[in-house]
Amino acid sequence: MESKNERYELLLRQIDSLISGETNETAVLANVSAAMATAFPNWLWTGFYLVRDGELLVGPFQGPVACYHIKKGRGVCGSSWERRETIVVPDVEEFPGHIACSSLSRSEIVVPIFNKDNEVVGVLDVDSPELNTFDEVDKVNMEQVVAKIANILY
């Protein structure tokens, strides 16, 4: 069985080929979320929220239905946007103000996406049905995923 690092290496190469030359935001985000969900099938929800009209609006994702709108500073996604940093949450019950879009979510990681002007234009959000799923390996690799997306789209 592959290690987490090996799965990410394959995923990052796949993402390079998937998004090369593509500039449609929906298409890129849809295929990246699908590739991530396929590489890590035990995750509950993998997708994007995009900054639209002063809030985060759900974008392409894989998983159960999601919250439509998230305010800046609210929940893990809104907090990542406000703080401009990746947030790893080992237990969502311990995160003040966590927004429970799914009661099955137990741990979460959210990575902000920056445009060329260093503004947050969205976030990558991944939820797991297990506690303590995400660690520094996930953080480093997901930050590489969003950097690749930002380089193509923003």
C-alpha positions in Angstrom: 0.0 0.0 0.0 1.2 3.5 -0.8 2.2 5.9 1.9 0.3 9.2 2.2 3.3 11.0 0.7 3.3 8.7 -2.3 -0.4 9.3 -2.9 0.2 13.0 -2.8 3.1 12.7 -5.3 0.9 10.9 -7.7 -2.0 13.3 -7.1 0.1 16.4 -7.7 1.4 14.9 -11.0 -2.2 14.1 -12.0 -3.3 17.6 -11.1 -0.5 19.1 -13.3 -1.8 17.1 -16.3 -5.5 17.8 -15.5 -5.2 21.5 -15.3 -2.5 22.2 -17.9 -3.8 24.8 -20.3 -7.3 24.9 -18.8 -8.6 28.3 -17.7 -12.2 27.6 -16.8 -12.6 27.9 -13.0 -15.5 25.4 -12.7 -13.8 22.8 -14.8 -10.5 23.0 -13.0 -12.0 23.0 -9.5 -14.4 20.1 -10.4 -11.6 17.9 -11.7 -9.2 18.7 -8.9 -11.9 17.9 -6.2 -12.6 14.7 -8.1 -9.0 13.7 -8.3 -8.4 14.4 -4.6 -11.5 12.5 -3.6 -10.4 9.5 -5.7 -6.9 9.6 -4.3 -8.2 9.7 -0.7 -11.6 7.9 -0.8 -11.9 7.8 3.0 -12.4 11.6 3.1 -16.0 12.7 3.6 -16.0 16.0 1.6 -13.5 17.5 -0.8 -14.2 20.8 -2.5 -14.0 24.6 -2.8 -15.7 27.7 -1.5 -15.2 30.8 -3.6 -15.2 34.4 -2.4 -18.3 36.0 -4.0 -20.0 39.2 -3.0 -18.2 39.4 0.4 -18.8 35.8 1.5 -17.8 32.2 0.6 -20.1 30.5 -1.8 -19.9 26.7 -2.3 -18.1 25.7 -5.5 -17.3 22.4 -7.1 -17.0 19.5 -4.6 -17.3 15.8 -4.1 -19.3 14.5 -1.1 -22.6 15.1 0.6 -24.6 18.3 0.3 -22.9 21.4 1.7 -23.6 24.8 3.2 -24.2 27.4 0.5 -22.8 30.5 2.1 -20.2 31.1 4.8 -19.4 34.5 6.3 -15.8 35.7 6.7 -14.5 34.6 10.1 -17.2 32.0 10.6 -16.4 28.3 11.0 -13.2 26.8 9.8 -13.6 28.0 6.2 -14.4 31.6 7.1 -11.6 31.6 9.7 -9.1 30.4 7.2 -10.2 33.2 4.8 -10.0 35.8 7.5 -6.6 34.6 8.9 -5.1 34.0 5.5 -3.7 30.7 6.6 -4.2 26.9 6.5 -6.2 25.6 9.5 -5.9 21.9 10.5 -8.7 20.9 12.9 -8.2 17.5 14.6 -11.6 17.5 16.2 -14.3 19.8 14.8 -16.2 19.7 18.0 -13.3 21.6 19.6 -13.3 24.4 17.0 -15.2 27.4 18.3 -18.0 28.3 15.9 -17.6 25.2 13.8 -20.3 25.1 11.1 -21.7 21.5 10.9 -22.7 21.2 7.2 -22.6 17.4 7.9 -22.9 15.7 11.2 -20.5 13.1 9.9 -17.6 15.5 9.8 -15.1 14.9 12.6 -11.9 16.5 11.4 -11.1 19.2 8.8 -8.4 21.1 6.9 -9.0 24.4 5.1 -6.4 26.0 2.8 -6.8 29.5 1.4 -6.3 30.2 -2.3 -4.5 33.4 -3.2 -4.6 35.4 -6.4 -1.6 37.2 -8.0 -2.5 40.3 -5.8 -2.2 38.1 -2.7 -6.0 38.3 -2.0 -7.9 35.2 -0.8 -10.2 34.2 -3.7 -11.4 31.0 -2.2 -10.6 28.0 0.0 -10.0 24.3 -0.4 -12.0 22.5 2.3 -11.6 18.8 3.1 -13.6 17.0 5.8 -13.0 13.5 7.3 -15.4 11.2 9.2 -12.5 10.3 11.5 -10.8 12.3 14.1 -7.1 13.5 13.6 -7.1 12.7 9.9 -5.0 15.7 8.7 -1.4 16.5 9.6 1.6 18.5 8.3 1.9 16.2 5.3 -1.6 17.1 4.3 -1.0 20.8 5.0 2.1 21.0 2.8 0.7 19.0 0.0 -2.7 20.7 -0.1 -0.9 24.1 -0.1 0.9 22.8 -3.2 -2.5 21.8 -4.8 -3.9 25.3 -4.3 -0.7 27.0 -5.5 -1.0 25.0 -8.7 -4.7 26.0 -9.1 -3.9 29.7 -8.3 -1.1 29.7 -10.8 -3.4 28.6 -13.6 -6.6 30.5 -12.7 -5.8 33.5 -10.6 
